[in-house]
Amino acid sequence: MTNKKNILIISPHPDDDVIGMGGTIVVKAHEGCNFTIVYVTNGGGSVKEGAYKDFSKEEIIKIRKLEAESSIQMLLDNPHQVKQIFLDFNSSDLFENPDLYIKELSNILGAKKFDEIYIPYPEDRHPTHKAVAKLSLETIRAKDVEVQIFAYETWDSIPITEDTVYVDITPYYKRKLSAVSCHKSQCSITPYDEGILAKNRYNAVYRAINTKNKMEYAEVFLAL
């Protein structure tokens, strides 16, 4: 993964980008990279509990978009380094009419040259994450362009154990924690901020068994 590149991040929901690779975004931003982040679904079907239990679907969609906008700014010193695209699909659209997403992604890929593309791990157990990974990979490969593709872990991914790329996020784990914590509507249901940080710590600890390169927190990617 090289620096000063145009990077495309495909996020199934409005929080998967920072959950999966928030620390790496900081690393890449400091290297001068520019980001386009595509949020595929609007997150309107998420569970509503606590302070959000009486909110309408439309209100939740608006909240989740604002959370995504605030979250990414926690990671970037220069807000001009990122463009956020909200496709506003419902999760059901990916299964009932996948061509809608394929068309949108094809247009994005055709409008700009990307050096690196990040998608969810294809073996993620979450059905929406898995569908986005499959459709994205098929669409990217159909374009037949030279691009590095990496898959990131989320909270529901089977651990990546082969063809792995480790990114040391130790200096930036607190920024990642703050970014994930911005998604209050989701962290109020499940403490994703604490959970993903524990997974990043796990990655670093078990990476250290087989290497002298010691890390405290690490994000892991599958090179596709």
C-alpha positions in Angstrom: 0.0 0.0 0.0 1.8 3.1 -1.3 1.3 6.8 -0.5 0.0 9.9 -2.2 -2.7 7.9 -4.0 -6.4 8.3 -4.8 -8.2 5.9 -2.6 -11.7 4.6 -2.9 -13.3 3.1 0.3 -16.6 1.2 -0.1 -18.6 1.2 3.1 -21.8 -0.9 3.3 -23.2 1.3 6.1 -22.4 4.8 7.3 -20.0 3.6 10.0 -18.1 0.6 8.4 -15.4 2.8 6.9 -14.1 4.0 10.3 -14.8 0.7 12.1 -12.9 -1.2 9.5 -10.0 1.1 8.7 -10.3 4.3 10.7 -6.6 4.1 11.8 -5.4 3.4 8.2 -7.3 6.5 7.0 -5.2 8.6 9.3 -2.0 6.9 8.2 -2.8 7.4 4.6 -4.0 11.0 5.1 -0.7 11.9 6.7 1.0 10.4 3.5 -1.0 12.9 1.4 -3.6 10.5 0.0 -7.1 11.7 -1.1 -10.2 9.7 -0.3 -13.5 9.0 -2.0 -15.8 7.1 0.4 -19.0 5.5 -0.9 -21.7 4.7 1.6 -23.8 2.1 -0.1 -26.9 1.8 2.2 -28.5 4.6 4.3 -28.6 2.6 7.5 -32.3 3.3 7.9 -33.0 -0.3 8.9 -30.8 -0.3 12.0 -32.2 -1.3 15.3 -33.6 1.7 17.3 -33.2 1.6 21.0 -32.8 4.1 23.9 -32.9 7.7 22.9 -33.6 6.7 19.3 -36.4 4.2 19.7 -39.2 6.6 18.6 -37.3 8.1 15.6 -38.7 7.5 12.2 -36.7 5.8 9.5 -36.2 9.1 7.7 -34.9 10.7 10.9 -32.5 7.8 11.5 -31.2 8.1 7.9 -30.5 11.8 8.4 -28.8 11.2 11.8 -26.6 8.4 10.4 -25.4 10.7 7.5 -24.5 13.5 9.9 -22.6 10.9 12.1 -20.7 9.7 9.0 -19.7 13.3 8.1 -18.6 14.1 11.7 -16.8 10.8 12.1 -14.5 11.2 9.1 -13.5 14.7 10.1 -12.1 13.2 13.4 -9.5 11.5 11.2 -8.5 14.2 8.8 -6.6 17.4 9.5 -7.5 18.6 6.0 -11.2 18.2 5.2 -10.5 18.7 1.5 -8.8 15.3 1.4 -12.2 13.4 1.3 -15.3 13.3 -0.8 -18.2 11.4 0.8 -20.9 9.9 -1.5 -24.1 8.6 0.0 -25.9 6.3 -2.5 -28.9 6.0 -0.1 -29.9 2.4 -0.9 -31.9 0.2 1.4 -30.1 -3.1 2.2 -32.9 -5.0 0.4 -32.0 -3.2 -2.9 -28.7 -5.1 -3.0 -30.5 -8.4 -3.1 -33.6 -7.5 -5.1 -32.0 -5.2 -7.7 -28.2 -5.4 -7.5 -27.9 -3.8 -10.9 -28.7 -0.4 -9.3 -25.6 -0.6 -7.2 -23.4 -2.0 -10.0 -24.4 0.9 -12.2 -23.6 3.5 -9.5 -20.2 2.0 -8.7 -19.4 1.6 -12.4 -20.1 5.4 -12.9 -17.8 6.2 -9.9 -15.0 4.0 -11.3 -15.4 5.5 -14.7 -15.2 9.1 -13.5 -11.9 8.9 -11.6 -8.8 6.7 -11.5 -8.1 5.1 -8.2 -4.9 3.6 -7.1 -6.2 1.6 -4.2 -9.8 0.4 -3.5 -10.9 -1.0 -0.1 -14.0 -3.2 0.2 -15.4 -5.3 3.0 -13.9 -8.7 3.6 -15.8 -11.1 1.2 -16.2 -13.7 4.0 -17.8 -11.1 6.4 -20.8 -12.8 8.1 -23.0 -9.8 7.9 -25.3 -10.3 4.8 -25.2 -6.7 3.6 -21.4 -6.5 4.1 -21.0 -9.7 2.1 -23.3 -8.6 -0.7 -21.5 -5.3 -1.0 -18.1 -7.1 -1.1 -19.2 -9.5 -3.8 -20.9 -7.0 -6.0 -18.0 -4.5 -5.6 -15.4 -7.0 -6.5 -17.2 -8.2 -9.6 -17.8 -4.6 -10.8 -14.2 -3.6 -10.2 -12.8 -6.6 -12.0 -15.2 -6.2 -14.9 -13.7 -2.7 -15.4 -10.3 -4.4 -16.1 -8.3 -1.6 -14.6 -5.0 -1.7 -12.8 -5.8 -1.1 -9.2 -4.8 -2.6 -5.8 -7.7 -4.1 -4.0 -7.8 -4.7 -0.2 -10.5 -6.1 2.0 -10.9 -4.8 5.5 -12.4 -6.4 8.6 -15.5 -5.2 10.4 -16.9 -6.3 13.7 -18.5 -9.4 12.1 -15.7 -10.6 9.9 -14.1 -14.0 10.1 -10.4 -13.2 11.0 -8.2 -12.7 8.0 -5.3 -15.1 8.3 -3.8 -15.3 4.7 -2.4 -12.7 2.3 -2.6 -10.3 5.1 -1.4 -6.7 5.2 -1.0 -5.2 8.7 -1.2 -1.5 9.3 0.2 -0.2 12.6 -2.4 2.3 13.9 -0.9 2.6 17.4 -0.2 6.4 17.2 -3.8 7.0 16.0 -6.0 4.5 17.9 -7.5 7.2 20.0 -8.5 9.2 16.9 -10.1 6.0 15.6 -11.9 5.5 18.9 -13.3 9.1 18.7 -14.4 8.6 15.1 -16.3 5.4 15.8 -17.8 7.0 18.9 -19.3 9.7 16.7 -21.8 7.1 15.6 -23.8 7.5 18.7 -27.0 6.0 17.3 -25.2 2.7 16.8 -22.8 2.8 19.8 -25.9 3.3 22.0 -27.0 -0.2 21.0 -23.7 -1.9 20.8 -20.3 -0.5 22.0 -18.7 -0.8 18.6 -16.0 1.7 19.5 -14.8 -0.5 22.4 -15.3 -3.7 20.5 -13.3 -2.8 17.4 -10.5 -1.4 19.4 -10.3 -4.7 21.2 -10.1 -6.4 17.9 -7.3 -4.1 16.7 -5.4 -4.9 19.9 -5.9 -8.6 19.3 -4.5 -8.2 15.8 -1.4 -6.6 17.1 -0.8 -9.1 19.9 -1.0 -12.1 17.7 0.9 -10.5 14.9 3.8 -10.0 17.4 4.1 -13.7 18.0 5.6 -14.2 14.5 7.5 -11.0 14.0 9.8 -8.6 15.7 7.7 -5.7 14.5 5.8 -4.9 17.7 2.5 -3.0 17.5 0.0 -2.1 20.1 -3.0 -1.7 17.7 -3.2 -3.0 14.1 -5.8 -3.1 11.3 -5.6 -6.1 9.0 -6.4 -6.3 5.3 -6.7 -9.0 2.8 -4.8 -8.3 -0.5 -7.1 -9.4 -3.3 
